[in-house]
């Protein structure tokens, strides 16, 4: 997974985030999509996120993972 600098993260379009309202969980590539799924799962287990929120992140990340042309 490539490291996102602040400038690179700020330059990402809102559509590249699983939580676009707060620009959280970037999913611009497959590595970040897998990481978003893992972090959402961890957040549910620690009580910081509902299962419904994690399911939404999983759906968006799964869509990125299913695309053959995304690195």
C-alpha positions in Angstrom: 0.0 0.0 0.0 1.4 3.4 -1.0 1.6 6.0 1.8 -0.8 8.9 1.3 0.8 12.2 2.1 -1.5 15.0 3.4 -1.3 16.7 0.0 -2.2 13.6 -1.9 -5.0 12.7 0.5 -6.4 16.3 0.2 -6.2 16.0 -3.6 -8.4 12.8 -3.7 -11.9 13.3 -4.9 -14.7 12.8 -2.4 -15.8 9.7 -4.3 -12.5 8.0 -3.3 -13.6 7.8 0.4 -15.9 5.3 2.0 -17.0 8.0 4.4 -17.1 11.0 2.1 -18.7 13.4 4.5 -15.7 13.3 6.8 -13.2 12.2 4.1 -12.4 9.0 6.0 -11.4 5.5 4.8 -9.8 6.2 1.5 -10.5 3.5 -1.1 -8.6 4.8 -4.1 -6.8 1.5 -4.7 -7.2 -2.1 -3.7 -4.7 -1.9 -0.9 -6.5 1.0 0.7 -9.9 -0.7 0.1 -8.7 -3.8 2.0 -7.4 -1.6 4.8 -10.7 0.3 5.0 -12.5 -3.0 5.5 -10.1 -4.1 8.2 -10.2 -0.8 10.1 -14.0 -0.7 9.9 -14.2 -4.2 11.4 -11.8 -3.2 14.2 -13.9 -0.1 14.9 -17.1 -2.3 15.2 -15.3 -4.6 17.7 -14.2 -1.6 19.8 -17.6 0.0 19.7 -16.6 3.1 17.7 -18.8 2.2 14.7 -22.1 0.4 14.2 -22.3 -2.7 12.1 -24.4 -0.9 9.6 -21.7 1.7 9.0 -19.1 -1.0 8.6 -21.3 -2.9 6.2 -21.6 0.3 4.0 -17.8 0.7 4.0 -17.4 -3.0 3.1 -19.8 -2.6 0.2 -17.9 0.4 -1.2 -14.6 -1.3 -0.7 -15.8 -4.5 -2.3 -16.8 -2.5 -5.4 -13.2 -1.2 -5.7 -11.8 -4.7 -5.1 -14.0 -6.1 -7.9 -12.7 -3.6 -10.5 -10.1 -5.3 -12.7 -8.4 -2.0 -13.7 -7.8 -0.7 -10.2 -4.2 -1.3 -8.9 
